[in-house]
Amino acid sequence: MRDLNLGLTCPICWLLMSDPVDLDCGHNFCDACITNWTKMVGEMICPACQKVSLLKTPNSGIASMVEQYEDLSSSSDDE
């Protein structure tokens, strides 16, 4: 089941996304990861494509998929 989480991992921390957000460029990150990245580099530049973003918006679709993945993972661990 490991391959299923590839689109759900944060490219900064490499863990399942926590509070996922979208940048203007369409890349997704954990909110805390991109906030820390922005503080480190001084502006919101996407670490994946280097484009400057003006907005980060919550991504409820990915949040829902992460939750479903975690539910599936925990239920398969119980078996």
PDB file of N, CA, C and O in Angstrom:
ATOM      1  N   MET A   1       0.825  -1.199   0.000  1.00  0.00           N
ATOM      2  CA  MET A   1       0.000   0.000   0.000  1.00  0.00           C
ATOM      3  C   MET A   1       0.867   1.260   0.000  1.00  0.00           C
ATOM      4  O   MET A   1       0.347   2.365  -0.154  1.00  0.00           O
ATOM      5  N   ARG A   2       2.151   1.110   0.167  1.00  0.00           N
ATOM      6  CA  ARG A   2       3.055   2.246   0.241  1.00  0.00           C
ATOM      7  C   ARG A   2       2.999   3.154  -0.978  1.00  0.00           C
ATOM      8  O   ARG A   2       3.072   4.374  -0.831  1.00  0.00           O
ATOM      9  N   ASP A   3       2.872   2.591  -2.185  1.00  0.00           N
ATOM     10  CA  ASP A   3       2.875   3.387  -3.410  1.00  0.00           C
ATOM     11  C   ASP A   3       1.681   4.324  -3.504  1.00  0.00           C
ATOM     12  O   ASP A   3       1.741   5.323  -4.222  1.00  0.00           O
ATOM     13  N   LEU A   4       0.608   4.028  -2.802  1.00  0.00           N
ATOM     14  CA  LEU A   4      -0.586   4.869  -2.861  1.00  0.00           C
ATOM     15  C   LEU A   4      -0.354   6.257  -2.291  1.00  0.00           C
ATOM     16  O   LEU A   4      -1.044   7.197  -2.687  1.00  0.00           O
ATOM     17  N   ASN A   5       0.591   6.418  -1.377  1.00  0.00           N
ATOM     18  CA  ASN A   5       0.746   7.707  -0.715  1.00  0.00           C
ATOM     19  C   ASN A   5       1.666   8.668  -1.469  1.00  0.00           C
ATOM     20  O   ASN A   5       1.931   9.763  -0.973  1.00  0.00           O
ATOM     21  N   LEU A   6       2.158   8.294  -2.646  1.00  0.00           N
ATOM     22  CA  LEU A   6       3.101   9.145  -3.364  1.00  0.00           C
ATOM     23  C   LEU A   6       2.562  10.542  -3.626  1.00  0.00           C
ATOM     24  O   LEU A   6       3.307  11.511  -3.483  1.00  0.00           O
ATOM     25  N   GLY A   7       1.328  10.680  -3.994  1.00  0.00           N
ATOM     26  CA  GLY A   7       0.751  11.996  -4.239  1.00  0.00           C
ATOM     27  C   GLY A   7       0.297  12.702  -2.974  1.00  0.00           C
ATOM     28  O   GLY A   7      -0.189  13.832  -3.029  1.00  0.00           O
ATOM     29  N   LEU A   8       0.451  12.047  -1.847  1.00  0.00           N
ATOM     30  CA  LEU A   8      -0.024  12.604  -0.585  1.00  0.00           C
ATOM     31  C   LEU A   8       1.112  13.017   0.336  1.00  0.00           C
ATOM     32  O   LEU A   8       0.872  13.486   1.448  1.00  0.00           O
ATOM     33  N   THR A   9       2.340  12.847  -0.117  1.00  0.00           N
ATOM     34  CA  THR A   9       3.482  13.221   0.711  1.00  0.00           C
ATOM     35  C   THR A   9       3.944  14.632   0.379  1.00  0.00           C
ATOM     36  O   THR A   9       3.896  15.061  -0.774  1.00  0.00           O
ATOM     37  N   CYS A  10       4.380  15.326   1.379  1.00  0.00           N
ATOM     38  CA  CYS A  10       4.878  16.688   1.237  1.00  0.00           C
ATOM     39  C   CYS A  10       6.289  16.635   0.653  1.00  0.00           C
ATOM     40  O   CYS A  10       7.133  15.900   1.165  1.00  0.00           O
ATOM     41  N   PRO A  11       6.562  17.398  -0.407  1.00  0.00           N
ATOM     42  CA  PRO A  11       7.900  17.399  -0.993  1.00  0.00           C
ATOM     43  C   PRO A  11       8.973  18.038  -0.103  1.00  0.00           C
ATOM     44  O   PRO A  11      10.160  17.976  -0.425  1.00  0.00           O
ATOM     45  N   ILE A  12       8.566  18.642   1.000  1.00  0.00           N
ATOM     46  CA  ILE A  12       9.544  19.239   1.917  1.00  0.00           C
ATOM     47  C   ILE A  12       9.919  18.244   3.016  1.00  0.00           C
ATOM     48  O   ILE A  12      11.101  17.969   3.225  1.00  0.00           O
ATOM     49  N   CYS A  13       8.923  17.707   3.717  1.00  0.00           N
ATOM     50  CA  CYS A  13       9.211  16.813   4.851  1.00  0.00           C
ATOM     51  C   CYS A  13       9.128  15.333   4.485  1.00  0.00           C
ATOM     52  O   CYS A  13       9.587  14.489   5.254  1.00  0.00           O
ATOM     53  N   TRP A  14       8.560  15.006   3.342  1.00  0.00           N
ATOM     54  CA  TRP A  14       8.406  13.635   2.844  1.00  0.00           C
ATOM     55  C   TRP A  14       7.500  12.765   3.713  1.00  0.00           C
ATOM     56  O   TRP A  14       7.582  11.537   3.669  1.00  0.00           O
ATOM     57  N   LEU A  15       6.634  13.407   4.506  1.00  0.00           N
ATOM     58  CA  LEU A  15       5.627  12.685   5.287  1.00  0.00           C
ATOM     59  C   LEU A  15       4.264  12.932   4.660  1.00  0.00           C
ATOM     60  O   LEU A  15       4.120  13.800   3.800  1.00  0.00           O
ATOM     61  N   LEU A  16       3.267  12.174   5.089  1.00  0.00           N
ATOM     62  CA  LEU A  16       1.909  12.466   4.633  1.00  0.00           C
ATOM     63  C   LEU A  16       1.589  13.910   4.988  1.00  0.00           C
ATOM     64  O   LEU A  16       1.909  14.374   6.083  1.00  0.00           O
ATOM     65  N   MET A  17       0.958  14.617   4.060  1.00  0.00           N
ATOM     66  CA  MET A  17       0.695  16.043   4.282  1.00  0.00           C
ATOM     67  C   MET A  17      -0.219  16.265   5.481  1.00  0.00           C
ATOM     68  O   MET A  17      -1.200  15.553   5.698  1.00  0.00           O
ATOM     69  N   SER A  18       0.146  17.276   6.237  1.00  0.00           N
ATOM     70  CA  SER A  18      -0.638  17.713   7.377  1.00  0.00           C
ATOM     71  C   SER A  18      -1.136  19.116   7.060  1.00  0.00           C
ATOM     72  O   SER A  18      -0.333  19.995   6.746  1.00  0.00           O
ATOM     73  N   ASP A  19      -2.429  19.340   7.136  1.00  0.00           N
ATOM     74  CA  ASP A  19      -3.028  20.624   6.755  1.00  0.00           C
ATOM     75  C   ASP A  19      -2.514  21.056   5.376  1.00  0.00           C
ATOM     76  O   ASP A  19      -1.891  22.111   5.258  1.00  0.00           O
ATOM     77  N   PRO A  20      -2.770  20.244   4.318  1.00  0.00           N
ATOM     78  CA  PRO A  20      -2.232  20.550   2.998  1.00  0.00           C
ATOM     79  C   PRO A  20      -2.746  21.871   2.431  1.00  0.00           C
ATOM     80  O   PRO A  20      -3.914  22.227   2.584  1.00  0.00           O
ATOM     81  N   VAL A  21      -1.834  22.585   1.772  1.00  0.00           N
ATOM     82  CA  VAL A  21      -2.180  23.837   1.097  1.00  0.00           C
ATOM     83  C   VAL A  21      -1.649  23.799  -0.336  1.00  0.00           C
ATOM     84  O   VAL A  21      -0.642  23.158  -0.637  1.00  0.00           O
ATOM     85  N   ASP A  22      -2.368  24.511  -1.204  1.00  0.00           N
ATOM     86  CA  ASP A  22      -2.016  24.704  -2.611  1.00  0.00           C
ATOM     87  C   ASP A  22      -1.328  26.045  -2.758  1.00  0.00           C
ATOM     88  O   ASP A  22      -1.754  27.024  -2.145  1.00  0.00           O
ATOM     89  N   LEU A  23      -0.283  26.113  -3.547  1.00  0.00           N
ATOM     90  CA  LEU A  23       0.279  27.406  -3.937  1.00  0.00           C
ATOM     91  C   LEU A  23      -0.296  27.784  -5.299  1.00  0.00           C
ATOM     92  O   LEU A  23      -0.926  26.956  -5.958  1.00  0.00           O
ATOM     93  N   ASP A  24      -0.085  29.025  -5.722  1.00  0.00           N
ATOM     94  CA  ASP A  24      -0.599  29.496  -7.017  1.00  0.00           C
ATOM     95  C   ASP A  24      -0.162  28.593  -8.166  1.00  0.00           C
ATOM     96  O   ASP A  24      -0.898  28.427  -9.139  1.00  0.00           O
ATOM     97  N   CYS A  25       1.020  28.015  -8.062  1.00  0.00           N
ATOM     98  CA  CYS A  25       1.579  27.186  -9.130  1.00  0.00           C
ATOM     99  C   CYS A  25       0.928  25.805  -9.199  1.00  0.00           C
ATOM    100  O   CYS A  25       1.119  25.079 -10.175  1.00  0.00           O
ATOM    101  N   GLY A  26       0.159  25.437  -8.166  1.00  0.00           N
ATOM    102  CA  GLY A  26      -0.508  24.147  -8.150  1.00  0.00           C
ATOM    103  C   GLY A  26       0.191  23.085  -7.326  1.00  0.00           C
ATOM    104  O   GLY A  26      -0.346  21.989  -7.163  1.00  0.00           O
ATOM    105  N   HIS A  27       1.367  23.374  -6.804  1.00  0.00           N
ATOM    106  CA  HIS A  27       2.054  22.402  -5.946  1.00  0.00           C
ATOM    107  C   HIS A  27       1.474  22.457  -4.539  1.00  0.00           C
ATOM    108  O   HIS A  27       0.987  23.495  -4.093  1.00  0.00           O
ATOM    109  N   ASN A  28       1.533  21.326  -3.851  1.00  0.00           N
ATOM    110  CA  ASN A  28       0.937  21.174  -2.522  1.00  0.00           C
ATOM    111  C   ASN A  28       1.999  20.836  -1.489  1.00  0.00           C
ATOM    112  O   ASN A  28       2.956  20.113  -1.766  1.00  0.00           O
ATOM    113  N   PHE A  29       1.806  21.377  -0.289  1.00  0.00           N
ATOM    114  CA  PHE A  29       2.734  21.181   0.819  1.00  0.00           C
ATOM    115  C   PHE A  29       1.963  21.187   2.124  1.00  0.00           C
ATOM    116  O   PHE A  29       0.816  21.631   2.172  1.00  0.00           O
ATOM    117  N   CYS A  30       2.595  20.690   3.191  1.00  0.00           N
ATOM    118  CA  CYS A  30       2.037  20.890   4.536  1.00  0.00           C
ATOM    119  C   CYS A  30       2.047  22.399   4.797  1.00  0.00           C
ATOM    120  O   CYS A  30       2.977  23.095   4.389  1.00  0.00           O
ATOM    121  N   ASP A  31       1.038  22.890   5.459  1.00  0.00           N
ATOM    122  CA  ASP A  31       0.991  24.314   5.776  1.00  0.00           C
ATOM    123  C   ASP A  31       2.211  24.733   6.593  1.00  0.00           C
ATOM    124  O   ASP A  31       2.834  25.752   6.299  1.00  0.00           O
ATOM    125  N   ALA A  32       2.551  23.954   7.611  1.00  0.00           N
ATOM    126  CA  ALA A  32       3.698  24.300   8.466  1.00  0.00           C
ATOM    127  C   ALA A  32       5.007  24.262   7.671  1.00  0.00           C
ATOM    128  O   ALA A  32       5.878  25.109   7.872  1.00  0.00           O
ATOM    129  N   CYS A  33       5.147  23.293   6.780  1.00  0.00           N
ATOM    130  CA  CYS A  33       6.384  23.186   5.992  1.00  0.00           C
ATOM    131  C   CYS A  33       6.577  24.393   5.089  1.00  0.00           C
ATOM    132  O   CYS A  33       7.665  24.967   5.046  1.00  0.00           O
ATOM    133  N   ILE A  34       5.528  24.786   4.364  1.00  0.00           N
ATOM    134  CA  ILE A  34       5.683  25.914   3.437  1.00  0.00           C
ATOM    135  C   ILE A  34       5.815  27.227   4.211  1.00  0.00           C
ATOM    136  O   ILE A  34       6.477  28.153   3.742  1.00  0.00           O
ATOM    137  N   THR A  35       5.201  27.318   5.374  1.00  0.00           N
ATOM    138  CA  THR A  35       5.356  28.512   6.214  1.00  0.00           C
ATOM    139  C   THR A  35       6.802  28.639   6.679  1.00  0.00           C
ATOM    140  O   THR A  35       7.387  29.720   6.609  1.00  0.00           O
ATOM    141  N   ASN A  36       7.377  27.538   7.151  1.00  0.00           N
ATOM    142  CA  ASN A  36       8.785  27.554   7.578  1.00  0.00           C
ATOM    143  C   ASN A  36       9.717  27.832   6.409  1.00  0.00           C
ATOM    144  O   ASN A  36      10.685  28.578   6.555  1.00  0.00           O
ATOM    145  N   TRP A  37       9.438  27.241   5.250  1.00  0.00           N
ATOM    146  CA  TRP A  37      10.234  27.476   4.042  1.00  0.00           C
ATOM    147  C   TRP A  37      10.206  28.961   3.671  1.00  0.00           C
ATOM    148  O   TRP A  37      11.240  29.553   3.360  1.00  0.00           O
ATOM    149  N   THR A  38       9.013  29.551   3.708  1.00  0.00           N
ATOM    150  CA  THR A  38       8.850  30.968   3.366  1.00  0.00           C
ATOM    151  C   THR A  38       9.651  31.852   4.311  1.00  0.00           C
ATOM    152  O   THR A  38      10.289  32.811   3.877  1.00  0.00           O
ATOM    153  N   LYS A  39       9.618  31.533   5.597  1.00  0.00           N
ATOM    154  CA  LYS A  39      10.408  32.298   6.574  1.00  0.00           C
ATOM    155  C   LYS A  39      11.902  32.170   6.283  1.00  0.00           C
ATOM    156  O   LYS A  39      12.654  33.135   6.423  1.00  0.00           O
ATOM    157  N   MET A  40      12.325  30.973   5.878  1.00  0.00           N
ATOM    158  CA  MET A  40      13.735  30.721   5.630  1.00  0.00           C
ATOM    159  C   MET A  40      14.244  31.470   4.382  1.00  0.00           C
ATOM    160  O   MET A  40      15.340  32.030   4.400  1.00  0.00           O
ATOM    161  N   VAL A  41      13.447  31.479   3.303  1.00  0.00           N
ATOM    162  CA  VAL A  41      13.905  32.113   2.054  1.00  0.00           C
ATOM    163  C   VAL A  41      13.465  33.567   1.930  1.00  0.00           C
ATOM    164  O   VAL A  41      13.966  34.287   1.066  1.00  0.00           O
ATOM    165  N   GLY A  42      12.544  34.008   2.770  1.00  0.00           N
ATOM    166  CA  GLY A  42      12.154  35.410   2.787  1.00  0.00           C
ATOM    167  C   GLY A  42      10.952  35.776   1.936  1.00  0.00           C
ATOM    168  O   GLY A  42      10.450  36.895   2.040  1.00  0.00           O
ATOM    169  N   GLU A  43      10.479  34.869   1.101  1.00  0.00           N
ATOM    170  CA  GLU A  43       9.241  35.082   0.347  1.00  0.00           C
ATOM    171  C   GLU A  43       8.682  33.717  -0.030  1.00  0.00           C
ATOM    172  O   GLU A  43       9.377  32.706   0.064  1.00  0.00           O
ATOM    173  N   MET A  44       7.421  33.693  -0.456  1.00  0.00           N
ATOM    174  CA  MET A  44       6.785  32.426  -0.757  1.00  0.00           C
ATOM    175  C   MET A  44       7.168  31.984  -2.176  1.00  0.00           C
ATOM    176  O   MET A  44       6.463  32.261  -3.146  1.00  0.00           O
ATOM    177  N   ILE A  45       8.303  31.290  -2.260  1.00  0.00           N
ATOM    178  CA  ILE A  45       8.770  30.720  -3.523  1.00  0.00           C
ATOM    179  C   ILE A  45       8.559  29.218  -3.442  1.00  0.00           C
ATOM    180  O   ILE A  45       8.981  28.578  -2.479  1.00  0.00           O
ATOM    181  N   CYS A  46       7.910  28.655  -4.445  1.00  0.00           N
ATOM    182  CA  CYS A  46       7.654  27.216  -4.448  1.00  0.00           C
ATOM    183  C   CYS A  46       8.973  26.456  -4.502  1.00  0.00           C
ATOM    184  O   CYS A  46       9.776  26.675  -5.409  1.00  0.00           O
ATOM    185  N   PRO A  47       9.205  25.568  -3.544  1.00  0.00           N
ATOM    186  CA  PRO A  47      10.433  24.788  -3.564  1.00  0.00           C
ATOM    187  C   PRO A  47      10.489  23.797  -4.729  1.00  0.00           C
ATOM    188  O   PRO A  47      11.568  23.319  -5.078  1.00  0.00           O
ATOM    189  N   ALA A  48       9.349  23.486  -5.328  1.00  0.00           N
ATOM    190  CA  ALA A  48       9.314  22.522  -6.430  1.00  0.00           C
ATOM    191  C   ALA A  48       9.619  23.170  -7.783  1.00  0.00           C
ATOM    192  O   ALA A  48      10.355  22.602  -8.590  1.00  0.00           O
ATOM    193  N   CYS A  49       9.052  24.366  -8.037  1.00  0.00           N
ATOM    194  CA  CYS A  49       9.205  24.976  -9.362  1.00  0.00           C
ATOM    195  C   CYS A  49       9.830  26.366  -9.327  1.00  0.00           C
ATOM    196  O   CYS A  49      10.076  26.959 -10.377  1.00  0.00           O
ATOM    197  N   GLN A  50      10.085  26.882  -8.151  1.00  0.00           N
ATOM    198  CA  GLN A  50      10.741  28.182  -7.948  1.00  0.00           C
ATOM    199  C   GLN A  50       9.892  29.393  -8.339  1.00  0.00           C
ATOM    200  O   GLN A  50      10.416  30.505  -8.419  1.00  0.00           O
ATOM    201  N   LYS A  51       8.592  29.200  -8.583  1.00  0.00           N
ATOM    202  CA  LYS A  51       7.716  30.336  -8.895  1.00  0.00           C
ATOM    203  C   LYS A  51       7.287  31.023  -7.602  1.00  0.00           C
ATOM    204  O   LYS A  51       7.042  30.370  -6.586  1.00  0.00           O
ATOM    205  N   VAL A  52       7.199  32.356  -7.658  1.00  0.00           N
ATOM    206  CA  VAL A  52       6.718  33.118  -6.510  1.00  0.00           C
ATOM    207  C   VAL A  52       5.205  32.960  -6.436  1.00  0.00           C
ATOM    208  O   VAL A  52       4.511  33.091  -7.444  1.00  0.00           O
ATOM    209  N   SER A  53       4.701  32.680  -5.249  1.00  0.00           N
ATOM    210  CA  SER A  53       3.260  32.555  -5.031  1.00  0.00           C
ATOM    211  C   SER A  53       2.777  33.702  -4.173  1.00  0.00           C
ATOM    212  O   SER A  53       3.470  34.159  -3.264  1.00  0.00           O
ATOM    213  N   LEU A  54       1.591  34.153  -4.472  1.00  0.00           N
ATOM    214  CA  LEU A  54       0.979  35.203  -3.678  1.00  0.00           C
ATOM    215  C   LEU A  54       0.010  34.632  -2.654  1.00  0.00           C
ATOM    216  O   LEU A  54      -0.283  35.268  -1.641  1.00  0.00           O
ATOM    217  N   LEU A  55      -0.483  33.433  -2.924  1.00  0.00           N
ATOM    218  CA  LEU A  55      -1.491  32.826  -2.059  1.00  0.00           C
ATOM    219  C   LEU A  55      -1.146  31.381  -1.738  1.00  0.00           C
ATOM    220  O   LEU A  55      -0.502  30.684  -2.521  1.00  0.00           O
ATOM    221  N   LYS A  56      -1.586  30.960  -0.585  1.00  0.00           N
ATOM    222  CA  LYS A  56      -1.648  29.533  -0.278  1.00  0.00           C
ATOM    223  C   LYS A  56      -3.065  29.280   0.198  1.00  0.00           C
ATOM    224  O   LYS A  56      -3.579  30.002   1.053  1.00  0.00           O
ATOM    225  N   THR A  57      -3.686  28.272  -0.346  1.00  0.00           N
ATOM    226  CA  THR A  57      -5.071  27.984   0.009  1.00  0.00           C
ATOM    227  C   THR A  57      -5.184  26.545   0.513  1.00  0.00           C
ATOM    228  O   THR A  57      -4.521  25.650  -0.010  1.00  0.00           O
ATOM    229  N   PRO A  58      -6.017  26.324   1.522  1.00  0.00           N
ATOM    230  CA  PRO A  58      -6.206  24.963   2.025  1.00  0.00           C
ATOM    231  C   PRO A  58      -6.682  24.039   0.908  1.00  0.00           C
ATOM    232  O   PRO A  58      -7.500  24.435   0.078  1.00  0.00           O
ATOM    233  N   ASN A  59      -6.181  22.830   0.887  1.00  0.00           N
ATOM    234  CA  ASN A  59      -6.577  21.850  -0.108  1.00  0.00           C
ATOM    235  C   ASN A  59      -7.352  20.746   0.592  1.00  0.00           C
ATOM    236  O   ASN A  59      -6.778  19.767   1.070  1.00  0.00           O
ATOM    237  N   SER A  60      -8.668  20.921   0.643  1.00  0.00           N
ATOM    238  CA  SER A  60      -9.512  19.960   1.361  1.00  0.00           C
ATOM    239  C   SER A  60      -9.569  18.616   0.648  1.00  0.00           C
ATOM    240  O   SER A  60      -9.811  17.593   1.288  1.00  0.00           O
ATOM    241  N   GLY A  61      -9.350  18.598  -0.660  1.00  0.00           N
ATOM    242  CA  GLY A  61      -9.347  17.335  -1.399  1.00  0.00           C
ATOM    243  C   GLY A  61      -8.202  16.443  -0.954  1.00  0.00           C
ATOM    244  O   GLY A  61      -8.402  15.261  -0.676  1.00  0.00           O
ATOM    245  N   ILE A  62      -7.007  17.001  -0.887  1.00  0.00           N
ATOM    246  CA  ILE A  62      -5.860  16.215  -0.443  1.00  0.00           C
ATOM    247  C   ILE A  62      -6.010  15.854   1.031  1.00  0.00           C
ATOM    248  O   ILE A  62      -5.670  14.742   1.435  1.00  0.00           O
ATOM    249  N   ALA A  63      -6.516  16.782   1.833  1.00  0.00           N
ATOM    250  CA  ALA A  63      -6.728  16.482   3.259  1.00  0.00           C
ATOM    251  C   ALA A  63      -7.646  15.277   3.418  1.00  0.00           C
ATOM    252  O   ALA A  63      -7.405  14.416   4.265  1.00  0.00           O
ATOM    253  N   SER A  64      -8.687  15.214   2.617  1.00  0.00           N
ATOM    254  CA  SER A  64      -9.625  14.097   2.671  1.00  0.00           C
ATOM    255  C   SER A  64      -8.956  12.793   2.222  1.00  0.00           C
ATOM    256  O   SER A  64      -9.181  11.740   2.819  1.00  0.00           O
ATOM    257  N   MET A  65      -8.135  12.866   1.171  1.00  0.00           N
ATOM    258  CA  MET A  65      -7.438  11.664   0.701  1.00  0.00           C
ATOM    259  C   MET A  65      -6.428  11.165   1.726  1.00  0.00           C
ATOM    260  O   MET A  65      -6.275   9.956   1.902  1.00  0.00           O
ATOM    261  N   VAL A  66      -5.736  12.080   2.405  1.00  0.00           N
ATOM    262  CA  VAL A  66      -4.789  11.686   3.456  1.00  0.00           C
ATOM    263  C   VAL A  66      -5.542  10.971   4.574  1.00  0.00           C
ATOM    264  O   VAL A  66      -5.093   9.939   5.074  1.00  0.00           O
ATOM    265  N   GLU A  67      -6.682  11.521   4.959  1.00  0.00           N
ATOM    266  CA  GLU A  67      -7.479  10.904   6.020  1.00  0.00           C
ATOM    267  C   GLU A  67      -7.940   9.501   5.612  1.00  0.00           C
ATOM    268  O   GLU A  67      -7.874   8.565   6.408  1.00  0.00           O
ATOM    269  N   GLN A  68      -8.406   9.365   4.372  1.00  0.00           N
ATOM    270  CA  GLN A  68      -8.840   8.058   3.888  1.00  0.00           C
ATOM    271  C   GLN A  68      -7.669   7.070   3.850  1.00  0.00           C
ATOM    272  O   GLN A  68      -7.818   5.908   4.227  1.00  0.00           O
ATOM    273  N   TYR A  69      -6.517   7.537   3.399  1.00  0.00           N
ATOM    274  CA  TYR A  69      -5.327   6.685   3.347  1.00  0.00           C
ATOM    275  C   TYR A  69      -4.939   6.212   4.747  1.00  0.00           C
ATOM    276  O   TYR A  69      -4.623   5.040   4.953  1.00  0.00           O
ATOM    277  N   GLU A  70      -4.967   7.140   5.706  1.00  0.00           N
ATOM    278  CA  GLU A  70      -4.625   6.775   7.088  1.00  0.00           C
ATOM    279  C   GLU A  70      -5.621   5.762   7.641  1.00  0.00           C
ATOM    280  O   GLU A  70      -5.233   4.831   8.348  1.00  0.00           O
ATOM    281  N   ASP A  71      -6.914   5.940   7.319  1.00  0.00           N
ATOM    282  CA  ASP A  71      -7.932   4.988   7.764  1.00  0.00           C
ATOM    283  C   ASP A  71      -7.683   3.606   7.165  1.00  0.00           C
ATOM    284  O   ASP A  71      -7.777   2.595   7.861  1.00  0.00           O
ATOM    285  N   LEU A  72      -7.364   3.568   5.868  1.00  0.00           N
ATOM    286  CA  LEU A  72      -7.085   2.294   5.204  1.00  0.00           C
ATOM    287  C   LEU A  72      -5.837   1.633   5.786  1.00  0.00           C
ATOM    288  O   LEU A  72      -5.809   0.423   6.010  1.00  0.00           O
ATOM    289  N   SER A  73      -4.815   2.436   6.024  1.00  0.00           N
ATOM    290  CA  SER A  73      -3.573   1.919   6.573  1.00  0.00           C
ATOM    291  C   SER A  73      -3.776   1.327   7.950  1.00  0.00           C
ATOM    292  O   SER A  73      -3.266   0.250   8.259  1.00  0.00           O
ATOM    293  N   SER A  74      -4.528   2.044   8.778  1.00  0.00           N
ATOM    294  CA  SER A  74      -4.742   1.541  10.144  1.00  0.00           C
ATOM    295  C   SER A  74      -5.629   0.306  10.144  1.00  0.00           C
ATOM    296  O   SER A  74      -5.436  -0.586  10.971  1.00  0.00           O
ATOM    297  N   SER A  75      -6.592   0.231   9.240  1.00  0.00           N
ATOM    298  CA  SER A  75      -7.448  -0.960   9.196  1.00  0.00           C
ATOM    299  C   SER A  75      -6.686  -2.162   8.656  1.00  0.00           C
ATOM    300  O   SER A  75      -6.942  -3.287   9.086  1.00  0.00           O
ATOM    301  N   SER A  76      -5.748  -1.955   7.717  1.00  0.00           N
ATOM    302  CA  SER A  76      -4.965  -3.080   7.219  1.00  0.00           C
ATOM    303  C   SER A  76      -3.910  -3.515   8.231  1.00  0.00           C
ATOM    304  O   SER A  76      -3.497  -4.675   8.234  1.00  0.00           O
ATOM    305  N   ASP A  77      -3.472  -2.603   9.086  1.00  0.00           N
ATOM    306  CA  ASP A  77      -2.535  -2.952  10.156  1.00  0.00           C
ATOM    307  C   ASP A  77      -3.211  -3.815  11.210  1.00  0.00           C
ATOM    308  O   ASP A  77      -2.563  -4.638  11.857  1.00  0.00           O
ATOM    309  N   ASP A  78      -4.522  -3.624  11.382  1.00  0.00           N
ATOM    310  CA  ASP A  78      -5.279  -4.371  12.385  1.00  0.00           C
ATOM    311  C   ASP A  78      -5.473  -5.836  11.984  1.00  0.00           C
ATOM    312  O   ASP A  78      -5.743  -6.688  12.830  1.00  0.00           O
ATOM    313  N   GLU A  79      -5.332  -6.117  10.696  1.00  0.00           N
ATOM    314  CA  GLU A  79      -5.601  -7.485  10.212  1.00  0.00           C
ATOM    315  C   GLU A  79      -4.436  -8.405  10.426  1.00  0.00           C
ATOM    316  O   GLU A  79      -4.507  -9.582  10.074  1.00  0.00           O
TER     317      GLU A  79
END
